[in-house]
């Protein structure tokens, strides 16, 4: 009781002294003394401080949102006992965040950054067109003075880039298709229409030999992180892939896996809806960066046979010559019999993928697919246009193991029958079954719950393919 009495007396004396100081020293003098104290403190302190508020005047501070996303990916964030959870619009992912007045430590190139999320109550101020929130939110960044230039020059740019990557990966992908050529119609409709792209294919589920998948994933990863390289070498930040092979070998699934791996939107370009090279350029200009532009079945979409065959008089080409060595081609069937009014030329298509117009944007991937690579003009296949040729082959042993894991949830080793396993390995290459063929057999049996029966029917199907190939 005596302690409480002394404490109350001490608080009274403190309040009295504070009142006297406020009376003797005016507000301007107190502010000047506080400013002087801060300067003296900063001179002896080895740290500098940066405040990043949610609202910059009356505008939203994009750096605040970027820091919030960036810190949500930090490994240290999950160690906190109290976290905030957010889910952005058009996003299927839930991200973590710092709660009010919580702290986090981050490392960047040997520099330590101390982050604190502060929330301060304030009175709402009604402006002519905006009502500010009752709380002032922001981040305080504390770093050593010797690292100040590193933080301002590189760290904040790193945060913005990383946050954009996280935002893109969290957002739902979109699948675009063109239906009105390259122009905006009288109603203002955009030439690209889109729907949510939720294809489940990934490189884990893709039926392909693991070494080949690893090579493709490495190439995609190198491309997505090579902005400085492309700028240094003066090259457009784009890359071309040609997927070729028999129907049903997974070319469309490969495109979906690439999209999910990089977090890119997909533009499915339908050449039969494009009339001229000018419309083709306009369509390209209206695509976004970080996207995959796909032209499927290029050998059937537009008549672009090899120039060597043309010189021999083989084939029928009804369109005129293009410029820069480009030969005309008809949109429609591969034989050119179903002619339309299209005047797209090989030159126009090459400029679309490798000319000046291909530089109107960055971080874009062009993917062409075909079942007959021998029907394509060599000018379309050279490096710089199609940088990587990917052969989508028939089902191999490694691809079969992936399909068994996907559809039956089993490994080849679980069969416990060495003769059966040996027979399967001997039949796979000879049967020339595509992943689509194998999947169809396995889908029929997945509901029966009998894995061995499913494998037995698959073996019978492979035997039938081998016998049919021998002409039996």
Secondary structure, DSSP 8 states (H G I E B T S, - for coil): -HHHHHHHHHHHHHHHHHHHHHHHS-HHHHHHHHHHHHHHHHHH-SEEEEEEESEETTEE-HHHHHHHHHHHT-TTGGG-SSEEEE--TTB---EEEE-TT-EEEEEETTEEEEEEEEEEE----B-SS-B--SEEEEEEEEEEGGGHHHIIIIIHHHHHHHHHHHHHHHB-EEEEEE-STTS--TT---SEEEEEE-----TTTS-S-HHHHHHHHHHHHHHHT-HHHHHHHT--SEEEEEEESSTTSSHHHHHHHHHHHHT-EEEE--GGG--SHHHHHHHHHTS-SSEEEEE-SHHHHB----HHHHHTT-S---S---STT--B--BSSTTS-S--S---BHHHHHHHHHSGGGGSSSSEEEEEEES-GGGS-HHHHSTTTS-EEEE--S--HHHHHHHHHHHT---GGGG--HHHHHHHHHHHHHHT--HHHHHHHHHHHTTT--HHHHHHHHHHHHHHHHHHHTT-
